[in-house]
């Protein structure tokens, strides 16, 4: 690096003090450039969105991809779907800090509450209830008839469909053979084929499966009402990005394009017509937190 001329044909020679200042200025510039690069990287961030596998992988993707495509376009914040083979696999991504947005009720246990996930919305559906169901034509009419029989559940992470329903069986001292099917559709497939006598589920999913498959089910037991799953953001999501994504989700039903997406998605999984997203906070999930205060130790 050369400086201006002292005299004609002469180059200024840097003193030791000047060399130190020059090194400091270059280092400072590098710091500024690093900062700018970081900001740009955040501006172009791609966030992973992981909804719990409530259905098979294909149906889960078919429901969520149009929704997150709309939210990405509307908010200017790029979201991409990230789901595992099973609901437990998807939750493992969440716990490994590999995703930034979720649709889940798997994060309200005392051990996970401290992770800093923030609830900002939920689906505007009727309350859901944990259930233990059989096919309508099943001779099983009481929970006691399930003693030592095979009962299918989506997976060990399914809060309402497994933990709530299995906790009830344990409390009533009704031992069963637990079968994890990977997702709710898998559990119902085992019920329909006769491989299991009953399934642990929740009311929204059992009603949707019945409508899609044309098979009626009968509940042997159901819980008190609970709120549907929560839209949540990780603590490392930039505030401006969270605000934009939240606004896109919560105002989706007010936009003709968004409403069309919701209508199509809702019909696909047999939710009420154009089921929208509404504002929510962690206070809406107190019942989930209360469950862990009294649940059997193996389910906490």
Secondary structure in CASP SS format (residue, H / E / C, confidence):
PFRMAT SS
TARGET T0000
AUTHOR 0000-0000-0000
METHOD secondary structure of the structure
MODEL  1
X C 1.00
X C 1.00
X C 1.00
X C 1.00
X E 1.00
X C 1.00
X C 1.00
X C 1.00
X C 1.00
X C 1.00
X E 1.00
X C 1.00
X C 1.00
X C 1.00
X C 1.00
X H 1.00
X H 1.00
X H 1.00
X H 1.00
X H 1.00
X H 1.00
X H 1.00
X H 1.00
X H 1.00
X H 1.00
X H 1.00
X H 1.00
X H 1.00
X H 1.00
X H 1.00
X H 1.00
X H 1.00
X H 1.00
X H 1.00
X H 1.00
X H 1.00
X H 1.00
X H 1.00
X H 1.00
X H 1.00
X H 1.00
X H 1.00
X H 1.00
X C 1.00
X C 1.00
X E 1.00
X E 1.00
X E 1.00
X E 1.00
X E 1.00
X E 1.00
X C 1.00
X C 1.00
X C 1.00
X C 1.00
X C 1.00
X H 1.00
X H 1.00
X H 1.00
X H 1.00
X H 1.00
X H 1.00
X H 1.00
X H 1.00
X H 1.00
X H 1.00
X H 1.00
X H 1.00
X H 1.00
X H 1.00
X H 1.00
X H 1.00
X H 1.00
X H 1.00
X H 1.00
X C 1.00
X C 1.00
X E 1.00
X E 1.00
X E 1.00
X E 1.00
X C 1.00
X C 1.00
X C 1.00
X C 1.00
X C 1.00
X H 1.00
X H 1.00
X H 1.00
X H 1.00
X H 1.00
X H 1.00
X H 1.00
X H 1.00
X H 1.00
X C 1.00
X C 1.00
X C 1.00
X C 1.00
X C 1.00
X E 1.00
X E 1.00
X E 1.00
X E 1.00
X C 1.00
X C 1.00
X C 1.00
X C 1.00
X C 1.00
X H 1.00
X H 1.00
X H 1.00
X H 1.00
X C 1.00
X C 1.00
X C 1.00
X C 1.00
X E 1.00
X E 1.00
X E 1.00
X E 1.00
X E 1.00
X E 1.00
X C 1.00
X C 1.00
X C 1.00
X C 1.00
X E 1.00
X C 1.00
X E 1.00
X E 1.00
X E 1.00
X E 1.00
X E 1.00
X E 1.00
X C 1.00
X C 1.00
X C 1.00
X C 1.00
X C 1.00
X C 1.00
X C 1.00
X H 1.00
X H 1.00
X H 1.00
X H 1.00
X C 1.00
X C 1.00
X C 1.00
X E 1.00
X E 1.00
X E 1.00
X E 1.00
X C 1.00
X C 1.00
X C 1.00
X C 1.00
X C 1.00
X H 1.00
X H 1.00
X H 1.00
X H 1.00
X H 1.00
X H 1.00
X H 1.00
X H 1.00
X H 1.00
X H 1.00
X H 1.00
X H 1.00
X H 1.00
X C 1.00
X C 1.00
X C 1.00
X C 1.00
X C 1.00
X E 1.00
X E 1.00
X E 1.00
X E 1.00
X C 1.00
X C 1.00
X C 1.00
X H 1.00
X H 1.00
X H 1.00
X H 1.00
X H 1.00
X H 1.00
X H 1.00
X H 1.00
X H 1.00
X H 1.00
X C 1.00
X C 1.00
X C 1.00
X C 1.00
X E 1.00
X E 1.00
X E 1.00
X E 1.00
X E 1.00
X H 1.00
X H 1.00
X H 1.00
X H 1.00
X H 1.00
X H 1.00
X H 1.00
X H 1.00
X H 1.00
X H 1.00
X H 1.00
X C 1.00
X C 1.00
X C 1.00
X E 1.00
X E 1.00
X E 1.00
X E 1.00
X E 1.00
X E 1.00
X C 1.00
X C 1.00
X C 1.00
X E 1.00
X C 1.00
X C 1.00
X C 1.00
X E 1.00
X E 1.00
X E 1.00
X E 1.00
X C 1.00
X C 1.00
X C 1.00
X C 1.00
X C 1.00
X H 1.00
X H 1.00
X H 1.00
X H 1.00
X H 1.00
X H 1.00
X H 1.00
X H 1.00
X H 1.00
X H 1.00
X H 1.00
X H 1.00
X C 1.00
X H 1.00
X H 1.00
X H 1.00
X C 1.00
X H 1.00
X H 1.00
X H 1.00
X H 1.00
X H 1.00
X H 1.00
X H 1.00
X H 1.00
X H 1.00
X H 1.00
X H 1.00
X H 1.00
X H 1.00
X H 1.00
X C 1.00
X C 1.00
X C 1.00
X C 1.00
X C 1.00
X C 1.00
X C 1.00
X E 1.00
X E 1.00
X E 1.00
X C 1.00
X C 1.00
X H 1.00
X H 1.00
X H 1.00
X H 1.00
X H 1.00
X H 1.00
X H 1.00
X H 1.00
X H 1.00
X H 1.00
X H 1.00
X H 1.00
X H 1.00
X C 1.00
X C 1.00
X H 1.00
X H 1.00
X H 1.00
X C 1.00
END
